[in-house]
Each structure stands twice: as structure tokens, then as C-alpha cells.
Amino acid sequence: MADEGRLREEMNRGTEAAAILRNPIFIESFESLRTRYATLWADTPPNAPDERERLYVAINVLEDIFDHISSVMQTGEMAGHEIGEAARGQPVH
């Protein structure tokens, strides 16, 4: 069944995403970069708008990466629930 294969792939990707989000090196790196970028942004002199903009974009890209990995994890969790429901004979949404 193609749909089950897709759900299993999403579930596997979700498991991998969850492992990334729990990984101590990822957490340390993410927090370190977030803090560094925010501090540099706050300390940017008023006559350096290009540097402020670059740091603002960096902060937002960092958040986008985190949000994407979180989304993959959540999609995997939902796929796992759908697989479980199908196994119990309940309709899959």
C-alpha cells in the first residue's frame, strides 16, 4: 500500500528529526548561535544598518531551520498515529 509506505517514511523522518532536536550538540550549537547573533545585533552601532540587517536575517534563518525540523517531527508523530489507528482497524484521516 503506497499510502502506508508514505506514512512510514514520514514517521521515520519524524523520528530522525526528534533525535536532532534532542541532540546535545545541536541544542548547544543552536543556543550558542542564537545568543551570539542576538548579542551582536544588539551591540551593532547605529551607523551599521547593513550589519544589523544581516544579523537579523541570520537570527530568522536559524529559527526557520528549527521550525522546519520541528514540523518534520510533528508530521512524523501524526503519521505514527495514523499507522496505529489503521492497525487497530480505525479509519485513517
N, C-alpha and C positions, 0 to 999 in steps of 0.2 A: 504494500500500500504506500503510494507516494507521499500522501499526507503524513502518515506515521513517520516516514523517513525524514521529512522536513521537520517535524516536531522533535524527533530525536536529535537532529543536527542542532536545532535551536537550543535544546536542553543542554547538549554538550558544550556549545558556545557559552551558554549562561554559566555553566559550572566553571569553565575556564575564566570567564570574566570575574566571577566571585572570588576565585583564587587570586587573581591580580589585585582586586580591591582589598583583600586581607593580607597581601604580601607586605611584610615589614619594610622591605627596601622601597617598594612602590609608595607606601604611605609616607615614609621618611622623605623620599625624593619630592613627592607632591607637596607636602607641607613646607619643606625647605624652600622650594621654588616659589610657592605662593607667598611665603613670608618675605623672601628676598625681593621679589618683584614689587610687592606692596610697599616695602620699606624704601626701595629705590624710587618708586613712583612718588611717594610722599616727600622724599628729600630732593626731588628734581627742582632746580631753580626755576623761577618764573620765566626766565628768558630762554627756556629749552622746551617749547611745546612739542617739537618733534620727538624728543626723547620720552616725554610724558605719554604721548600717544602710542609710541612703540611699546612701552611698558604696560599701558592699559590693554593693548591688543594681546600682549603675552599673557596677562592675567586671564583674559577672557578665553583665549585658546586653551589654556590649562584647564579651565572649568569645562570647556566643551569636551575635552578628552575624558575627564572624569564622568561627565553626564552621559557620554556615549557608552563607556564601559558599563555604567550603572544600568543603562537602558538594555544592553545586551543581556546583562544578568537577569533583569526583571522579565524580559521576553523568555529567557530560558526557564525561569521559575513557572511562568504561565504555561509554557509548553509541557513541563513536567506534570502540572496539574491536569492538563488535557489528556495526557497519556494515562495518568492514573484513573481519570474518570472513564476513559474508553475501556480500560482493563476491568473496571467494575461494571461495565455494561451501561453506563450513563451516557447520555448524548454529549458529544463534543461540541463546544461552542465555536 
